[in-house]
Amino acid sequence: MYYLVKIAITTVLIVAISEIAKRSSFFGALLASVPLVSILAMIWLYIDTKDTTKVIDLSNSVFWLVLLLLKQGLSFYISMIIAVGVTILCYWLMIVILNHLGIRL
């Protein structure tokens, strides 16, 4: 049953992004560019094992910020929230800079 829940959540996210992209290519692209697959993989791995070392190993080449935050002793979920927030902030800053340069997305 657990695997079906994992598959369902992952599938719903992909379909949701696709539907959002139909209405707004910008917001669809923004959501699609957030490393959702990596985030979900880390969440499923942590739930399955409760082993932050395995999450660190997975995130080593995928998600440096989570790795650094976990190594600093922050909890897994706080690390994920901060990493996603920083990613969103970086996207927002990129959009502001591009708009300033006359490039509209």
C-alpha positions in Angstrom: 0.0 0.0 0.0 2.9 2.4 0.8 4.3 2.0 -2.6 1.0 2.9 -4.2 0.8 6.0 -2.1 4.3 7.0 -3.3 3.4 6.4 -6.9 0.1 8.3 -6.5 1.7 11.4 -4.9 4.5 11.5 -7.5 2.0 11.0 -10.4 -0.4 13.7 -9.0 2.5 16.2 -8.9 3.5 15.5 -12.5 -0.1 15.8 -13.7 -0.6 19.0 -11.6 2.5 20.7 -13.2 1.3 19.7 -16.6 -2.1 21.2 -16.0 -0.6 24.4 -14.5 1.6 24.7 -17.6 -1.5 24.6 -19.8 -2.7 27.8 -18.1 0.6 29.5 -17.5 3.8 28.3 -19.1 5.8 30.5 -16.7 4.4 28.9 -13.5 4.5 25.5 -15.1 8.1 26.0 -16.0 8.9 27.3 -12.5 7.4 24.3 -10.8 8.9 21.9 -13.3 12.4 23.4 -12.8 12.3 22.9 -9.0 14.0 19.6 -8.6 10.8 17.8 -7.5 12.1 14.4 -8.4 15.2 14.8 -6.3 13.1 16.2 -3.4 10.6 13.4 -3.6 13.4 10.8 -3.8 15.1 12.3 -0.7 11.8 12.4 1.2 10.9 8.8 0.3 14.4 7.6 1.2 14.2 9.4 4.6 10.8 8.1 5.3 11.8 4.6 4.4 15.2 4.5 6.3 15.2 7.5 8.7 18.9 7.5 7.8 20.3 11.0 7.1 23.6 9.5 6.0 21.8 7.9 3.0 20.1 11.2 2.3 23.4 12.9 2.4 24.9 10.3 0.0 21.9 10.8 -2.4 22.0 14.6 -2.2 25.8 14.8 -2.5 25.7 15.4 -6.2 22.1 16.5 -6.5 21.2 19.0 -3.8 24.2 20.6 -2.1 22.2 22.9 0.2 20.4 20.0 1.8 23.7 18.2 2.3 25.2 21.3 4.0 22.3 21.9 6.2 22.1 18.2 7.3 25.8 18.3 8.1 25.2 21.3 10.3 22.8 19.3 12.3 19.5 20.7 11.1 16.6 18.3 10.8 15.8 16.7 7.5 12.5 18.5 6.9 13.8 21.9 7.9 16.8 21.4 5.6 14.4 20.5 2.7 12.2 23.6 3.4 15.2 25.9 3.5 16.7 24.4 0.3 13.4 24.7 -1.6 13.0 28.3 -0.3 16.5 29.3 -1.4 15.9 27.7 -4.8 12.6 29.7 -5.2 14.4 32.9 -4.0 17.2 32.3 -6.6 14.6 31.9 -9.4 12.8 35.1 -8.3 16.1 37.0 -8.3 16.9 35.7 -11.7 13.5 36.9 -13.0 14.0 40.4 -11.4 17.5 40.7 -13.0 16.3 39.5 -16.4 13.3 41.9 -16.3 15.8 44.7 -15.4 17.8 43.8 -18.5 14.6 43.9 -20.6 14.1 40.2 -20.9 10.5 39.3 -20.1 9.6 35.7 -19.2 
